[in-house]
């Protein structure tokens, strides 16, 4: 039973990490609701700029990620920003 529980925690942990990056953002950042991947990479030249703008955004939809530095860094990496 312990082995099953540990396996489940391990698998779910990796699944949540995979969902913590750009995958979580692209639901809204689809080009209609908010700028898509191409628009964001054209607008932000560095990960620091992207993270700063995300944290300073006045859009209430961004409140869900403003305090999640790891997710913002992962999204910036997935966007190819350095």
N, CA, C and O atoms as a Maestro MAE file, in Angstrom:
{
 s_m_m2io_version
 :::
 2.0.0
}

f_m_ct {
 s_m_title
 :::
 protein
 m_atom[328] {
  # First column is atom index #
  i_m_mmod_type
  r_m_x_coord
  r_m_y_coord
  r_m_z_coord
  i_m_residue_number
  s_m_chain_name
  s_m_pdb_residue_name
  s_m_pdb_atom_name
  i_m_atomic_number
  :::
  1 25 0.821 -1.183 0.000 1 A "UNK " " N  " 7
  2 3 0.000 0.000 0.000 1 A "UNK " " CA " 6
  3 2 0.875 1.261 0.000 1 A "UNK " " C  " 6
  4 15 0.587 2.235 -0.696 1 A "UNK " " O  " 8
  5 25 1.941 1.218 0.792 2 A "UNK " " N  " 7
  6 3 2.837 2.374 0.838 2 A "UNK " " CA " 6
  7 2 3.479 2.624 -0.529 2 A "UNK " " C  " 6
  8 15 3.635 3.766 -0.962 2 A "UNK " " O  " 8
  9 25 3.842 1.540 -1.185 3 A "UNK " " N  " 7
  10 3 4.476 1.656 -2.500 3 A "UNK " " CA " 6
  11 2 3.522 2.305 -3.498 3 A "UNK " " C  " 6
  12 15 3.942 3.142 -4.298 3 A "UNK " " O  " 8
  13 25 2.255 1.934 -3.461 4 A "UNK " " N  " 7
  14 3 1.249 2.531 -4.341 4 A "UNK " " CA " 6
  15 2 1.089 4.021 -4.045 4 A "UNK " " C  " 6
  16 15 1.013 4.836 -4.965 4 A "UNK " " O  " 8
  17 25 1.038 4.369 -2.781 5 A "UNK " " N  " 7
  18 3 0.887 5.770 -2.386 5 A "UNK " " CA " 6
  19 2 2.100 6.589 -2.832 5 A "UNK " " C  " 6
  20 15 1.943 7.699 -3.341 5 A "UNK " " O  " 8
  21 25 3.289 6.057 -2.646 6 A "UNK " " N  " 7
  22 3 4.502 6.771 -3.060 6 A "UNK " " CA " 6
  23 2 4.561 6.937 -4.575 6 A "UNK " " C  " 6
  24 15 4.966 7.987 -5.075 6 A "UNK " " O  " 8
  25 25 4.158 5.904 -5.296 7 A "UNK " " N  " 7
  26 3 4.133 5.983 -6.757 7 A "UNK " " CA " 6
  27 2 3.151 7.051 -7.207 7 A "UNK " " C  " 6
  28 15 3.451 7.830 -8.112 7 A "UNK " " O  " 8
  29 25 2.000 7.092 -6.592 8 A "UNK " " N  " 7
  30 3 0.987 8.084 -6.934 8 A "UNK " " CA " 6
  31 2 1.485 9.504 -6.669 8 A "UNK " " C  " 6
  32 15 1.297 10.393 -7.499 8 A "UNK " " O  " 8
  33 25 2.106 9.714 -5.536 9 A "UNK " " N  " 7
  34 3 2.665 11.032 -5.209 9 A "UNK " " CA " 6
  35 2 3.736 11.412 -6.216 9 A "UNK " " C  " 6
  36 15 3.778 12.557 -6.667 9 A "UNK " " O  " 8
  37 25 4.589 10.486 -6.571 10 A "UNK " " N  " 7
  38 3 5.661 10.728 -7.530 10 A "UNK " " CA " 6
  39 2 5.103 11.122 -8.894 10 A "UNK " " C  " 6
  40 15 5.550 12.104 -9.487 10 A "UNK " " O  " 8
  41 25 4.136 10.366 -9.392 11 A "UNK " " N  " 7
  42 3 3.549 10.630 -10.702 11 A "UNK " " CA " 6
  43 2 2.799 11.955 -10.706 11 A "UNK " " C  " 6
  44 15 2.953 12.752 -11.631 11 A "UNK " " O  " 8
  45 25 1.994 12.193 -9.688 12 A "UNK " " N  " 7
  46 3 1.247 13.454 -9.615 12 A "UNK " " CA " 6
  47 2 2.170 14.652 -9.449 12 A "UNK " " C  " 6
  48 15 1.883 15.738 -9.954 12 A "UNK " " O  " 8
  49 25 3.264 14.459 -8.749 13 A "UNK " " N  " 7
  50 3 4.241 15.541 -8.595 13 A "UNK " " CA " 6
  51 2 4.823 15.957 -9.931 13 A "UNK " " C  " 6
  52 15 4.929 17.151 -10.214 13 A "UNK " " O  " 8
  53 25 5.202 14.992 -10.757 14 A "UNK " " N  " 7
  54 3 5.737 15.315 -12.078 14 A "UNK " " CA " 6
  55 2 4.662 15.880 -12.998 14 A "UNK " " C  " 6
  56 15 4.948 16.750 -13.821 14 A "UNK " " O  " 8
  57 25 3.456 15.405 -12.871 15 A "UNK " " N  " 7
  58 3 2.366 15.943 -13.690 15 A "UNK " " CA " 6
  59 2 2.110 17.401 -13.344 15 A "UNK " " C  " 6
  60 15 1.866 18.212 -14.237 15 A "UNK " " O  " 8
  61 25 2.160 17.745 -12.075 16 A "UNK " " N  " 7
  62 3 1.925 19.138 -11.695 16 A "UNK " " CA " 6
  63 2 3.070 20.033 -12.154 16 A "UNK " " C  " 6
  64 15 2.840 21.194 -12.492 16 A "UNK " " O  " 8
  65 25 4.293 19.520 -12.173 17 A "UNK " " N  " 7
  66 3 5.411 20.315 -12.680 17 A "UNK " " CA " 6
  67 2 5.260 20.579 -14.172 17 A "UNK " " C  " 6
  68 15 5.578 21.670 -14.646 17 A "UNK " " O  " 8
  69 25 4.787 19.608 -14.898 18 A "UNK " " N  " 7
  70 3 4.601 19.784 -16.330 18 A "UNK " " CA " 6
  71 2 3.511 20.804 -16.613 18 A "UNK " " C  " 6
  72 15 3.568 21.513 -17.618 18 A "UNK " " O  " 8
  73 25 2.528 20.884 -15.741 19 A "UNK " " N  " 7
  74 3 1.420 21.808 -15.954 19 A "UNK " " CA " 6
  75 2 1.728 23.195 -15.405 19 A "UNK " " C  " 6
  76 15 0.957 24.131 -15.619 19 A "UNK " " O  " 8
  77 25 2.842 23.333 -14.701 20 A "UNK " " N  " 7
  78 3 3.142 24.600 -14.036 20 A "UNK " " CA " 6
  79 2 3.782 25.629 -14.955 20 A "UNK " " C  " 6
  80 15 4.013 26.761 -14.529 20 A "UNK " " O  " 8
  81 25 4.067 25.283 -16.166 21 A "UNK " " N  " 7
  82 3 4.758 26.228 -17.036 21 A "UNK " " CA " 6
  83 2 3.795 26.814 -18.063 21 A "UNK " " C  " 6
  84 15 2.647 27.111 -17.732 21 A "UNK " " O  " 8
  85 25 4.240 26.980 -19.281 22 A "UNK " " N  " 7
  86 3 3.447 27.624 -20.323 22 A "UNK " " CA " 6
  87 2 2.102 26.937 -20.519 22 A "UNK " " C  " 6
  88 15 1.134 27.588 -20.912 22 A "UNK " " O  " 8
  89 25 2.020 25.635 -20.254 23 A "UNK " " N  " 7
  90 3 0.766 24.898 -20.430 23 A "UNK " " CA " 6
  91 2 -0.376 25.558 -19.668 23 A "UNK " " C  " 6
  92 15 -1.506 25.605 -20.153 23 A "UNK " " O  " 8
  93 25 -0.086 26.058 -18.498 24 A "UNK " " N  " 7
  94 3 -1.109 26.704 -17.681 24 A "UNK " " CA " 6
  95 2 -1.528 28.045 -18.292 24 A "UNK " " C  " 6
  96 15 -2.679 28.455 -18.145 24 A "UNK " " O  " 8
  97 25 -0.628 28.713 -18.957 25 A "UNK " " N  " 7
  98 3 -0.872 30.059 -19.490 25 A "UNK " " CA " 6
  99 2 -1.635 30.048 -20.814 25 A "UNK " " C  " 6
  100 15 -2.420 30.955 -21.092 25 A "UNK " " O  " 8
  101 25 -1.405 29.035 -21.614 26 A "UNK " " N  " 7
  102 3 -1.923 29.065 -22.975 26 A "UNK " " CA " 6
  103 2 -3.440 28.963 -23.067 26 A "UNK " " C  " 6
  104 15 -3.999 29.176 -24.143 26 A "UNK " " O  " 8
  105 25 -4.115 28.648 -21.978 27 A "UNK " " N  " 7
  106 3 -5.568 28.658 -21.997 27 A "UNK " " CA " 6
  107 2 -6.114 30.052 -22.282 27 A "UNK " " C  " 6
  108 15 -7.075 30.204 -23.036 27 A "UNK " " O  " 8
  109 25 -5.504 31.063 -21.684 28 A "UNK " " N  " 7
  110 3 -5.916 32.459 -21.911 28 A "UNK " " CA " 6
  111 2 -5.049 33.131 -22.974 28 A "UNK " " C  " 6
  112 15 -5.537 33.938 -23.765 28 A "UNK " " O  " 8
  113 25 -3.761 32.791 -22.982 29 A "UNK " " N  " 7
  114 3 -2.840 33.404 -23.950 29 A "UNK " " CA " 6
  115 2 -2.921 32.636 -25.267 29 A "UNK " " C  " 6
  116 15 -1.994 31.930 -25.665 29 A "UNK " " O  " 8
  117 25 -4.057 32.800 -25.921 30 A "UNK " " N  " 7
  118 3 -4.338 32.053 -27.146 30 A "UNK " " CA " 6
  119 2 -4.455 32.962 -28.376 30 A "UNK " " C  " 6
  120 15 -4.792 32.494 -29.463 30 A "UNK " " O  " 8
  121 25 -4.180 34.247 -28.206 31 A "UNK " " N  " 7
  122 3 -4.300 35.184 -29.323 31 A "UNK " " CA " 6
  123 2 -5.652 35.859 -29.394 31 A "UNK " " C  " 6
  124 15 -5.816 36.839 -30.120 31 A "UNK " " O  " 8
  125 25 -6.617 35.355 -28.657 32 A "UNK " " N  " 7
  126 3 -7.954 35.955 -28.635 32 A "UNK " " CA " 6
  127 2 -8.206 36.630 -27.288 32 A "UNK " " C  " 6
  128 15 -8.513 37.821 -27.229 32 A "UNK " " O  " 8
  129 25 -8.076 35.871 -26.224 33 A "UNK " " N  " 7
  130 3 -8.287 36.415 -24.885 33 A "UNK " " CA " 6
  131 2 -7.105 37.287 -24.478 33 A "UNK " " C  " 6
  132 15 -7.285 38.385 -23.953 33 A "UNK " " O  " 8
  133 25 -5.908 36.795 -24.721 34 A "UNK " " N  " 7
  134 3 -4.667 37.515 -24.413 34 A "UNK " " CA " 6
  135 2 -3.636 37.129 -25.476 34 A "UNK " " C  " 6
  136 15 -3.825 36.167 -26.219 34 A "UNK " " O  " 8
  137 25 -2.543 37.896 -25.534 35 A "UNK " " N  " 7
  138 3 -1.502 37.644 -26.530 35 A "UNK " " CA " 6
  139 2 -1.001 36.212 -26.512 35 A "UNK " " C  " 6
  140 15 -0.829 35.625 -25.444 35 A "UNK " " O  " 8
  141 25 -0.766 35.649 -27.685 36 A "UNK " " N  " 7
  142 3 -0.276 34.281 -27.776 36 A "UNK " " CA " 6
  143 2 1.237 34.228 -27.595 36 A "UNK " " C  " 6
  144 15 1.877 35.242 -27.316 36 A "UNK " " O  " 8
  145 25 1.791 33.048 -27.757 37 A "UNK " " N  " 7
  146 3 3.223 32.821 -27.536 37 A "UNK " " CA " 6
  147 2 4.078 33.740 -28.414 37 A "UNK " " C  " 6
  148 15 5.061 34.310 -27.940 37 A "UNK " " O  " 8
  149 25 3.714 33.884 -29.673 38 A "UNK " " N  " 7
  150 3 4.486 34.740 -30.578 38 A "UNK " " CA " 6
  151 2 4.433 36.200 -30.138 38 A "UNK " " C  " 6
  152 15 5.441 36.904 -30.200 38 A "UNK " " O  " 8
  153 25 3.277 36.650 -29.700 39 A "UNK " " N  " 7
  154 3 3.131 38.036 -29.253 39 A "UNK " " CA " 6
  155 2 3.951 38.300 -27.990 39 A "UNK " " C  " 6
  156 15 4.559 39.360 -27.843 39 A "UNK " " O  " 8
  157 25 3.959 37.325 -27.085 40 A "UNK " " N  " 7
  158 3 4.712 37.502 -25.843 40 A "UNK " " CA " 6
  159 2 6.216 37.491 -26.088 40 A "UNK " " C  " 6
  160 15 6.946 38.281 -25.489 40 A "UNK " " O  " 8
  161 25 6.684 36.608 -26.960 41 A "UNK " " N  " 7
  162 3 8.119 36.572 -27.230 41 A "UNK " " CA " 6
  163 2 8.571 37.815 -27.994 41 A "UNK " " C  " 6
  164 15 9.723 38.231 -27.873 41 A "UNK " " O  " 8
  165 25 7.676 38.408 -28.776 42 A "UNK " " N  " 7
  166 3 8.021 39.657 -29.463 42 A "UNK " " CA " 6
  167 2 8.026 40.834 -28.487 42 A "UNK " " C  " 6
  168 15 8.816 41.767 -28.633 42 A "UNK " " O  " 8
  169 25 7.151 40.782 -27.505 43 A "UNK " " N  " 7
  170 3 7.016 41.890 -26.554 43 A "UNK " " CA " 6
  171 2 8.103 41.882 -25.480 43 A "UNK " " C  " 6
  172 15 8.615 42.938 -25.107 43 A "UNK " " O  " 8
  173 25 8.453 40.712 -24.990 44 A "UNK " " N  " 7
  174 3 9.424 40.611 -23.896 44 A "UNK " " CA " 6
  175 2 10.727 40.012 -24.404 44 A "UNK " " C  " 6
  176 15 10.739 38.939 -25.008 44 A "UNK " " O  " 8
  177 25 11.814 40.714 -24.154 45 A "UNK " " N  " 7
  178 3 13.120 40.276 -24.642 45 A "UNK " " CA " 6
  179 2 13.890 39.455 -23.615 45 A "UNK " " C  " 6
  180 15 14.869 38.793 -23.959 45 A "UNK " " O  " 8
  181 25 13.453 39.493 -22.356 46 A "UNK " " N  " 7
  182 3 14.154 38.722 -21.331 46 A "UNK " " CA " 6
  183 2 13.146 38.130 -20.351 46 A "UNK " " C  " 6
  184 15 12.015 38.601 -20.227 46 A "UNK " " O  " 8
  185 25 13.588 37.092 -19.668 47 A "UNK " " N  " 7
  186 3 12.740 36.461 -18.662 47 A "UNK " " CA " 6
  187 2 12.435 37.439 -17.536 47 A "UNK " " C  " 6
  188 15 11.324 37.455 -17.005 47 A "UNK " " O  " 8
  189 25 13.418 38.251 -17.172 48 A "UNK " " N  " 7
  190 3 13.208 39.222 -16.099 48 A "UNK " " CA " 6
  191 2 12.113 40.223 -16.461 48 A "UNK " " C  " 6
  192 15 11.273 40.553 -15.624 48 A "UNK " " O  " 8
  193 25 12.120 40.703 -17.697 49 A "UNK " " N  " 7
  194 3 11.066 41.627 -18.147 49 A "UNK " " CA " 6
  195 2 9.695 40.953 -18.116 49 A "UNK " " C  " 6
  196 15 8.713 41.552 -17.676 49 A "UNK " " O  " 8
  197 25 9.634 39.720 -18.580 50 A "UNK " " N  " 7
  198 3 8.394 38.959 -18.609 50 A "UNK " " CA " 6
  199 2 7.835 38.760 -17.195 50 A "UNK " " C  " 6
  200 15 6.646 38.972 -16.956 50 A "UNK " " O  " 8
  201 25 8.695 38.356 -16.270 51 A "UNK " " N  " 7
  202 3 8.271 38.105 -14.889 51 A "UNK " " CA " 6
  203 2 7.841 39.399 -14.224 51 A "UNK " " C  " 6
  204 15 6.834 39.425 -13.516 51 A "UNK " " O  " 8
  205 25 8.588 40.470 -14.440 52 A "UNK " " N  " 7
  206 3 8.242 41.768 -13.853 52 A "UNK " " CA " 6
  207 2 6.875 42.233 -14.362 52 A "UNK " " C  " 6
  208 15 6.036 42.668 -13.574 52 A "UNK " " O  " 8
  209 25 6.655 42.144 -15.649 53 A "UNK " " N  " 7
  210 3 5.370 42.569 -16.219 53 A "UNK " " CA " 6
  211 2 4.227 41.697 -15.711 53 A "UNK " " C  " 6
  212 15 3.130 42.199 -15.464 53 A "UNK " " O  " 8
  213 25 4.467 40.410 -15.555 54 A "UNK " " N  " 7
  214 3 3.437 39.501 -15.043 54 A "UNK " " CA " 6
  215 2 3.040 39.877 -13.623 54 A "UNK " " C  " 6
  216 15 1.859 39.873 -13.277 54 A "UNK " " O  " 8
  217 25 4.030 40.201 -12.808 55 A "UNK " " N  " 7
  218 3 3.763 40.564 -11.413 55 A "UNK " " CA " 6
  219 2 3.104 41.937 -11.294 55 A "UNK " " C  " 6
  220 15 2.324 42.168 -10.369 55 A "UNK " " O  " 8
  221 25 3.405 42.843 -12.212 56 A "UNK " " N  " 7
  222 3 2.859 44.202 -12.147 56 A "UNK " " CA " 6
  223 2 1.555 44.371 -12.928 56 A "UNK " " C  " 6
  224 15 0.962 45.449 -12.920 56 A "UNK " " O  " 8
  225 25 1.114 43.320 -13.595 57 A "UNK " " N  " 7
  226 3 -0.097 43.401 -14.413 57 A "UNK " " CA " 6
  227 2 -1.300 43.798 -13.561 57 A "UNK " " C  " 6
  228 15 -1.466 43.327 -12.436 57 A "UNK " " O  " 8
  229 25 -2.113 44.654 -14.106 58 A "UNK " " N  " 7
  230 3 -3.337 45.087 -13.421 58 A "UNK " " CA " 6
  231 2 -4.526 44.209 -13.812 58 A "UNK " " C  " 6
  232 15 -5.615 44.359 -13.258 58 A "UNK " " O  " 8
  233 25 -4.324 43.295 -14.761 59 A "UNK " " N  " 7
  234 3 -5.384 42.396 -15.192 59 A "UNK " " CA " 6
  235 2 -5.680 41.400 -14.064 59 A "UNK " " C  " 6
  236 15 -4.775 40.700 -13.609 59 A "UNK " " O  " 8
  237 25 -6.929 41.331 -13.613 60 A "UNK " " N  " 7
  238 3 -7.251 40.417 -12.510 60 A "UNK " " CA " 6
  239 2 -7.000 38.946 -12.834 60 A "UNK " " C  " 6
  240 15 -6.833 38.136 -11.923 60 A "UNK " " O  " 8
  241 25 -6.972 38.597 -14.098 61 A "UNK " " N  " 7
  242 3 -6.697 37.206 -14.468 61 A "UNK " " CA " 6
  243 2 -5.267 36.799 -14.105 61 A "UNK " " C  " 6
  244 15 -4.986 35.614 -13.927 61 A "UNK " " O  " 8
  245 25 -4.375 37.766 -13.996 62 A "UNK " " N  " 7
  246 3 -2.977 37.467 -13.670 62 A "UNK " " CA " 6
  247 2 -2.747 37.294 -12.166 62 A "UNK " " C  " 6
  248 15 -1.663 36.883 -11.753 62 A "UNK " " O  " 8
  249 25 -3.749 37.601 -11.349 63 A "UNK " " N  " 7
  250 3 -3.593 37.456 -9.897 63 A "UNK " " CA " 6
  251 2 -3.268 36.023 -9.497 63 A "UNK " " C  " 6
  252 15 -2.628 35.797 -8.470 63 A "UNK " " O  " 8
  253 25 -3.692 35.072 -10.281 64 A "UNK " " N  " 7
  254 3 -3.457 33.657 -9.966 64 A "UNK " " CA " 6
  255 2 -1.981 33.274 -10.029 64 A "UNK " " C  " 6
  256 15 -1.581 32.281 -9.422 64 A "UNK " " O  " 8
  257 25 -1.170 34.036 -10.745 65 A "UNK " " N  " 7
  258 3 0.241 33.655 -10.900 65 A "UNK " " CA " 6
  259 2 1.223 34.694 -10.366 65 A "UNK " " C  " 6
  260 15 2.431 34.457 -10.374 65 A "UNK " " O  " 8
  261 25 0.736 35.817 -9.912 66 A "UNK " " N  " 7
  262 3 1.635 36.894 -9.472 66 A "UNK " " CA " 6
  263 2 2.606 36.466 -8.382 66 A "UNK " " C  " 6
  264 15 3.742 36.939 -8.352 66 A "UNK " " O  " 8
  265 25 2.188 35.597 -7.502 67 A "UNK " " N  " 7
  266 3 3.042 35.187 -6.389 67 A "UNK " " CA " 6
  267 2 3.718 33.834 -6.623 67 A "UNK " " C  " 6
  268 15 4.289 33.259 -5.696 67 A "UNK " " O  " 8
  269 25 3.658 33.333 -7.835 68 A "UNK " " N  " 7
  270 3 4.214 32.012 -8.147 68 A "UNK " " CA " 6
  271 2 5.453 32.153 -9.026 68 A "UNK " " C  " 6
  272 15 5.403 31.945 -10.238 68 A "UNK " " O  " 8
  273 25 6.553 32.508 -8.392 69 A "UNK " " N  " 7
  274 3 7.801 32.755 -9.111 69 A "UNK " " CA " 6
  275 2 8.267 31.559 -9.935 69 A "UNK " " C  " 6
  276 15 8.717 31.721 -11.069 69 A "UNK " " O  " 8
  277 25 8.160 30.372 -9.373 70 A "UNK " " N  " 7
  278 3 8.629 29.175 -10.087 70 A "UNK " " CA " 6
  279 2 7.827 28.962 -11.368 70 A "UNK " " C  " 6
  280 15 8.394 28.602 -12.399 70 A "UNK " " O  " 8
  281 25 6.515 29.180 -11.313 71 A "UNK " " N  " 7
  282 3 5.684 29.008 -12.502 71 A "UNK " " CA " 6
  283 2 5.997 30.070 -13.553 71 A "UNK " " C  " 6
  284 15 6.028 29.774 -14.748 71 A "UNK " " O  " 8
  285 25 6.228 31.296 -13.112 72 A "UNK " " N  " 7
  286 3 6.561 32.361 -14.055 72 A "UNK " " CA " 6
  287 2 7.912 32.102 -14.713 72 A "UNK " " C  " 6
  288 15 8.076 32.330 -15.911 72 A "UNK " " O  " 8
  289 25 8.878 31.627 -13.930 73 A "UNK " " N  " 7
  290 3 10.197 31.304 -14.493 73 A "UNK " " CA " 6
  291 2 10.091 30.155 -15.487 73 A "UNK " " C  " 6
  292 15 10.729 30.178 -16.540 73 A "UNK " " O  " 8
  293 25 9.287 29.153 -15.152 74 A "UNK " " N  " 7
  294 3 9.104 28.013 -16.062 74 A "UNK " " CA " 6
  295 2 8.425 28.462 -17.355 74 A "UNK " " C  " 6
  296 15 8.791 28.009 -18.440 74 A "UNK " " O  " 8
  297 25 7.440 29.348 -17.241 75 A "UNK " " N  " 7
  298 3 6.763 29.850 -18.447 75 A "UNK " " CA " 6
  299 2 7.733 30.655 -19.305 75 A "UNK " " C  " 6
  300 15 7.736 30.523 -20.529 75 A "UNK " " O  " 8
  301 25 8.555 31.488 -18.669 76 A "UNK " " N  " 7
  302 3 9.552 32.265 -19.401 76 A "UNK " " CA " 6
  303 2 10.529 31.361 -20.136 76 A "UNK " " C  " 6
  304 15 10.900 31.631 -21.278 76 A "UNK " " O  " 8
  305 25 10.940 30.290 -19.476 77 A "UNK " " N  " 7
  306 3 11.842 29.324 -20.100 77 A "UNK " " CA " 6
  307 2 11.176 28.653 -21.280 77 A "UNK " " C  " 6
  308 15 11.791 28.491 -22.334 77 A "UNK " " O  " 8
  309 25 9.916 28.259 -21.115 78 A "UNK " " N  " 7
  310 3 9.178 27.628 -22.217 78 A "UNK " " CA " 6
  311 2 8.985 28.581 -23.394 78 A "UNK " " C  " 6
  312 15 8.898 28.149 -24.543 78 A "UNK " " O  " 8
  313 25 8.919 29.872 -23.101 79 A "UNK " " N  " 7
  314 3 8.799 30.871 -24.169 79 A "UNK " " CA " 6
  315 2 10.140 31.110 -24.872 79 A "UNK " " C  " 6
  316 15 10.189 31.736 -25.930 79 A "UNK " " O  " 8
  317 25 11.221 30.609 -24.277 80 A "UNK " " N  " 7
  318 3 12.542 30.786 -24.862 80 A "UNK " " CA " 6
  319 2 13.209 32.074 -24.416 80 A "UNK " " C  " 6
  320 15 14.179 32.517 -25.031 80 A "UNK " " O  " 8
  321 25 12.695 32.682 -23.346 81 A "UNK " " N  " 7
  322 3 13.285 33.916 -22.832 81 A "UNK " " CA " 6
  323 2 14.400 33.583 -21.852 81 A "UNK " " C  " 6
  324 15 14.291 32.652 -21.054 81 A "UNK " " O  " 8
  325 25 15.476 34.360 -21.929 82 A "UNK " " N  " 7
  326 3 16.635 34.114 -21.037 82 A "UNK " " CA " 6
  327 2 16.916 35.328 -20.202 82 A "UNK " " C  " 6
  328 15 17.845 35.321 -19.395 82 A "UNK " " O  " 8
  :::
 }
 m_bond[327] {
  # First column is bond index #
  i_m_from
  i_m_to
  i_m_order
  :::
  1 1 2 1
  2 2 3 1
  3 3 4 2
  4 3 5 1
  5 5 6 1
  6 6 7 1
  7 7 8 2
  8 7 9 1
  9 9 10 1
  10 10 11 1
  11 11 12 2
  12 11 13 1
  13 13 14 1
  14 14 15 1
  15 15 16 2
  16 15 17 1
  17 17 18 1
  18 18 19 1
  19 19 20 2
  20 19 21 1
  21 21 22 1
  22 22 23 1
  23 23 24 2
  24 23 25 1
  25 25 26 1
  26 26 27 1
  27 27 28 2
  28 27 29 1
  29 29 30 1
  30 30 31 1
  31 31 32 2
  32 31 33 1
  33 33 34 1
  34 34 35 1
  35 35 36 2
  36 35 37 1
  37 37 38 1
  38 38 39 1
  39 39 40 2
  40 39 41 1
  41 41 42 1
  42 42 43 1
  43 43 44 2
  44 43 45 1
  45 45 46 1
  46 46 47 1
  47 47 48 2
  48 47 49 1
  49 49 50 1
  50 50 51 1
  51 51 52 2
  52 51 53 1
  53 53 54 1
  54 54 55 1
  55 55 56 2
  56 55 57 1
  57 57 58 1
  58 58 59 1
  59 59 60 2
  60 59 61 1
  61 61 62 1
  62 62 63 1
  63 63 64 2
  64 63 65 1
  65 65 66 1
  66 66 67 1
  67 67 68 2
  68 67 69 1
  69 69 70 1
  70 70 71 1
  71 71 72 2
  72 71 73 1
  73 73 74 1
  74 74 75 1
  75 75 76 2
  76 75 77 1
  77 77 78 1
  78 78 79 1
  79 79 80 2
  80 79 81 1
  81 81 82 1
  82 82 83 1
  83 83 84 2
  84 83 85 1
  85 85 86 1
  86 86 87 1
  87 87 88 2
  88 87 89 1
  89 89 90 1
  90 90 91 1
  91 91 92 2
  92 91 93 1
  93 93 94 1
  94 94 95 1
  95 95 96 2
  96 95 97 1
  97 97 98 1
  98 98 99 1
  99 99 100 2
  100 99 101 1
  101 101 102 1
  102 102 103 1
  103 103 104 2
  104 103 105 1
  105 105 106 1
  106 106 107 1
  107 107 108 2
  108 107 109 1
  109 109 110 1
  110 110 111 1
  111 111 112 2
  112 111 113 1
  113 113 114 1
  114 114 115 1
  115 115 116 2
  116 115 117 1
  117 117 118 1
  118 118 119 1
  119 119 120 2
  120 119 121 1
  121 121 122 1
  122 122 123 1
  123 123 124 2
  124 123 125 1
  125 125 126 1
  126 126 127 1
  127 127 128 2
  128 127 129 1
  129 129 130 1
  130 130 131 1
  131 131 132 2
  132 131 133 1
  133 133 134 1
  134 134 135 1
  135 135 136 2
  136 135 137 1
  137 137 138 1
  138 138 139 1
  139 139 140 2
  140 139 141 1
  141 141 142 1
  142 142 143 1
  143 143 144 2
  144 143 145 1
  145 145 146 1
  146 146 147 1
  147 147 148 2
  148 147 149 1
  149 149 150 1
  150 150 151 1
  151 151 152 2
  152 151 153 1
  153 153 154 1
  154 154 155 1
  155 155 156 2
  156 155 157 1
  157 157 158 1
  158 158 159 1
  159 159 160 2
  160 159 161 1
  161 161 162 1
  162 162 163 1
  163 163 164 2
  164 163 165 1
  165 165 166 1
  166 166 167 1
  167 167 168 2
  168 167 169 1
  169 169 170 1
  170 170 171 1
  171 171 172 2
  172 171 173 1
  173 173 174 1
  174 174 175 1
  175 175 176 2
  176 175 177 1
  177 177 178 1
  178 178 179 1
  179 179 180 2
  180 179 181 1
  181 181 182 1
  182 182 183 1
  183 183 184 2
  184 183 185 1
  185 185 186 1
  186 186 187 1
  187 187 188 2
  188 187 189 1
  189 189 190 1
  190 190 191 1
  191 191 192 2
  192 191 193 1
  193 193 194 1
  194 194 195 1
  195 195 196 2
  196 195 197 1
  197 197 198 1
  198 198 199 1
  199 199 200 2
  200 199 201 1
  201 201 202 1
  202 202 203 1
  203 203 204 2
  204 203 205 1
  205 205 206 1
  206 206 207 1
  207 207 208 2
  208 207 209 1
  209 209 210 1
  210 210 211 1
  211 211 212 2
  212 211 213 1
  213 213 214 1
  214 214 215 1
  215 215 216 2
  216 215 217 1
  217 217 218 1
  218 218 219 1
  219 219 220 2
  220 219 221 1
  221 221 222 1
  222 222 223 1
  223 223 224 2
  224 223 225 1
  225 225 226 1
  226 226 227 1
  227 227 228 2
  228 227 229 1
  229 229 230 1
  230 230 231 1
  231 231 232 2
  232 231 233 1
  233 233 234 1
  234 234 235 1
  235 235 236 2
  236 235 237 1
  237 237 238 1
  238 238 239 1
  239 239 240 2
  240 239 241 1
  241 241 242 1
  242 242 243 1
  243 243 244 2
  244 243 245 1
  245 245 246 1
  246 246 247 1
  247 247 248 2
  248 247 249 1
  249 249 250 1
  250 250 251 1
  251 251 252 2
  252 251 253 1
  253 253 254 1
  254 254 255 1
  255 255 256 2
  256 255 257 1
  257 257 258 1
  258 258 259 1
  259 259 260 2
  260 259 261 1
  261 261 262 1
  262 262 263 1
  263 263 264 2
  264 263 265 1
  265 265 266 1
  266 266 267 1
  267 267 268 2
  268 267 269 1
  269 269 270 1
  270 270 271 1
  271 271 272 2
  272 271 273 1
  273 273 274 1
  274 274 275 1
  275 275 276 2
  276 275 277 1
  277 277 278 1
  278 278 279 1
  279 279 280 2
  280 279 281 1
  281 281 282 1
  282 282 283 1
  283 283 284 2
  284 283 285 1
  285 285 286 1
  286 286 287 1
  287 287 288 2
  288 287 289 1
  289 289 290 1
  290 290 291 1
  291 291 292 2
  292 291 293 1
  293 293 294 1
  294 294 295 1
  295 295 296 2
  296 295 297 1
  297 297 298 1
  298 298 299 1
  299 299 300 2
  300 299 301 1
  301 301 302 1
  302 302 303 1
  303 303 304 2
  304 303 305 1
  305 305 306 1
  306 306 307 1
  307 307 308 2
  308 307 309 1
  309 309 310 1
  310 310 311 1
  311 311 312 2
  312 311 313 1
  313 313 314 1
  314 314 315 1
  315 315 316 2
  316 315 317 1
  317 317 318 1
  318 318 319 1
  319 319 320 2
  320 319 321 1
  321 321 322 1
  322 322 323 1
  323 323 324 2
  324 323 325 1
  325 325 326 1
  326 326 327 1
  327 327 328 2
  :::
 }
}
